[in-house]
């Protein structure tokens, strides 16, 4: 579990004392899993003080967000009562950890950095960084599905379909938008890939392929457990040949 301190108009003193931290003790994580059984509530009107990120083998599995003033925790779209004491109960097991925001203007550097980050021990991406293994994406949509269609099954079926159409598996689908009207559901997937991937795909699309940098000056990736110095060391063979290096801005 990684706890990342967030900016908030009403900062809480716990953020100063804990900062960003990591908990790796499996026994304590098992206790948290069994003990965090909180009463539901129906408000979500406050900004968050922490994002709690849960990883398995370096892969992000779950994100919770909590507010220490309004005293609740968010799982998906559901809110539950959660007090500062609930967070501090295990503080003796928390260890400080730094995080970095890295800005990329060069697509090749970004893809190489992501490939290396995904296998670096002790590095935890704040968000899903697999889309940035590729230059961009296009969008596929499904409409008029039954409202409770299994989204995991849909993702597997979409991946199977795209693989069969293209004969390639170098892509990464992400569900980005779901809406329900009556008994029917619509869903959109961004399929991350490189531009020449579209030459092999002739199925239906909602949008054509777009580069990550089509509407942006740069791409920012946040990772926990990777310092500026370690980033530059890992990326030295790539960065030393660039006229202008992409350097991380370290944030604590």
N, C-alpha and C positions, 0 to 999 in steps of 0.2 A: 504494500500500500504506500503510495506517495501522496503527501498532502502539499498542495501548491497554494501558497498565500496569494490572494487576489486583491486588486485595488478595489476599495470601497469608500463611498463618501463618509461612512461611519466606521472607521477602522476600530478593531477590537484589540485590547491589550495583549490577548493571547497571540496575535499575529507577530508582535514584537518579540515575545518570548520563545515561540516555536519556530517562526520563520517557515521555510520549506523543509520538509522532513521526509524520511523514509522509514518504514517498518517492514522488516524481512523475516521476523520470527514466525515460523509456520504455526507454532502452538498458539501464539497470541492472535494470529489471524483467524485461526479456527475458533477461538473464544469470541472474537468480534462477530464472526459469522453466526454463531449461536445466540449471542447476547443482544445483538442489535435488532430487536423486535419492538418497534415503536408504534405508538398510536397514530393513525392517520389524521391529518388536518386539511383544511381546504383553502389556505392562503398561500400565495406565492407572489408577494408584492415587494420584497426586499432584495437588494443586491447581495451577492454572495461574498463570503470572506475566504472560503476555501473550496478548492476542487480536490476531491479525494479520488485518486486514480488507482485501480487495482490491476495488476499485471500477473501473467503467468508465463514463465520462460521469456520474459522481455516483451510479451505482446499484450497490448491494452485490452482488457476484457470488460471493464465496468467503470463508469464515472458517476460519482455522487457529488452534489454541490450543497454546501451548508451555509446558513446565516447564523452567526453567533449572537446577534442582537435580537432578531425576531425569533430565534431558537427553533429552527426547523431544518430538515435535510430533504433534498430532492432526489428521487430516483425516477428517471424518465419524466413523466408528467405528473407524478404523485408526490405529495408532500407529507412528511411525518415529523412529529415532535422530536426535537433533538436539542439538548442543552450543552453549554460549554463543558460541563462536567463529564458528559459522555465522551467528548473528544479528549479530555485531559486524563481520563482514567488509565490510559496506557502510555502516558507521556514518557515514562522512564525507559520505554523501549524504542522511542523515536530517536533517529539519528539525523543530524543536519545534512542537507544535500543541496548543491547549487543547481541552477538552471540557466540556460542560455537561449537567447533569441538570435537566430541566424538569418540574415537577409541575403537572398540570391537574386542576381540579375542575369546570371549566365546559366542556361538550362543544362548544359552538359555537366557543369560543376555541381549543380543541385542534384542531378540524378546520381552522380558518383557518390556524393556525400550521403544521400539517403541509403544507397546500397551498403555503404560502410556502417552507417549508424544502426541499421537493422541487425547487424551481427556483432556490434561492439558490446562486450559484457559491461553491465552496470550502467547502461544508457537506456533511458525510458522516454519514448516519444510522448509529448503531451497530447497529441492527437494522432489520428491515423495518418502516417506519412507515406504509406504505400502508393497513394495516388501520384506522389512526386517522383516515383521511379520512372514516370512517363512524361512526355512533353505536354499532354493535354487530355481532352476528353470529348465524347459526344453523348447525347442523351437518348435513352430508349424509354418508352412509356407503355404501361399496360392500363387499360380502362375497362370498366364494367365487370370488375372482379367481385366476387362475393365479399361482403364487408369484413368477414373474419378469415379470409384466406391467409395461409401460413406464409409469412414474409421470408422466413429462412428457406422454405421450399421454393418460393418464387426466385430467390437469388440463385439457388443451385440450378434451377431450370434455365434461368437466363444465361448463366455461365456455360451450361451445357450447349444451349442453342448458339451462342456466339462462337464457341469453340468449334461446333460442327460447321457453321457457315464460313468461318475464316480458316479453319485448319490450324489455328494458333491458340496458345494459351497465355501469351504475354499481355494480359490486360487485367484490370482490377475494377469490378463493378461495386458501386456504393449506392444504396437507397438514400435518396435525398429529399423526397417529398411524397407525402401520402395524404390523401383526403377521402373522406367518406361522405356520401350523400344517400340517405335512406339505407337500403340494403346493399348498395354498390360501393366499390372502392376503386380509386385510381392511384397508381404509384409510378414514380419516375426514378430511373437509375442513371447515374453518370458512369459511363464506362471509360475508365482511364486507360490510355494507350498512346502509342506514337502515331504520327500523322499517316505514315504509310499503311498502318493497320486498316484504315478506311478503304484502301484499295481492295482488300480481301472481304470486306463486309458489305453486303448488298441487301441487308434486311431493313425493316422500317426504323426510322429515327424521328425524334422530336426536334433535335438540333443537329447540325453538322459538327464536325470536329472543330474544337477551339483550343488554342494554346493557353497554358496557364498564364502567360504574360500578355494575352491579347488585350485585356482591359486594365492591366496592372503594370506598374513600373518595376515591381519586384515581388518575390514570394518570400514570406516569413515562416520559418519553422521553429517551433519551441521544443527543446529537449531538456530533460532532467538528467543530471549526472554527467554532463559533458561541459568542461570548462573551455574557455577560449584557447588556452594553451594546448590542451589535448586535441581540440578540433584542428588546430593548425598543424600539429604533429601528425595526426592521422591523414590529413589532406595535403601534406607538404608536396608529394610527387605531382599532384594536380595543380596546386596553387602557385608553385614556383615558376610555372610557365605562363601564367596569366599576366597581362599588362596591368590589370587592376584586380586585386584579391577581394573576395567576399569574406569579410571578417565578422565573427559573431559579436553581438552586443550583449555582454554578460549582465544578467539581472538576478538579484537576490530577493 
